[in-house]
């Protein structure tokens, strides 16, 4: 269980858990935001009021960070969960004049025709809910909708390619959550919660059908096939990675 993509298996109960615990379960969260921000900055130079599009904005943490870092940006935040959209609106209250929220289904096509081309498309911990074919189609559609010179930045969990890879990622993920829990709570309560919720995909890859991550290599190949240039991995820790490309 990782994020909020609207599928039959996802519920508002899942959303409540994500809102409550997601920041503890996202390894090196602040560093991820910095990396995403740096990649975004490289693509918005000279833009007066760039449009940012976030797919599955969750609790709004990334939106708040990017709106704060880019004071001229306009932000369209999409999510499948009403609870997530409400929390994102609350988190981004300071930037409400530049924020628009909208409910959507990541896997559908109806939102993929946009009147204005976004300069930036970002997504964190959501696209792994699509299967391989769904990701491949999404990347092609995003390349089509993105403004020339724009960037697509994706932070997500990645499927290891071997049993050893799963084991290493599982241990590294639990270690990251333990470190965050000790730092912010002074105990291991969030590691206990991670285990209670069986949130660690790398430990329980066959638990449910919600999570369908693909490998890093597949992400890079599908992005290149879609037409993205400069496709690269900018950060990777504990089975999570940030990949990006430009149009």
TAMOSUL-V648990 format. One record per helix or strand of 3 or more residues. SS is the DSSP state (H for helix, E for strand). FROM is the first residue (numbers start at 0). LEN is the number of residues. Records with the same first field share a line. If there is no record, write none. Layout:
BEGIN
SS->FROM-LEN / FROM-LEN
END
This chain:
BEGIN
H->11-10 / 28-15 / 60-9 / 81-10 / 92-6 / 109-3 / 126-3 / 131-14 / 162-23 / 188-8 / 215-11
E->50-5 / 73-6 / 98-5 / 119-5 / 150-7 / 228-9 / 239-7
END
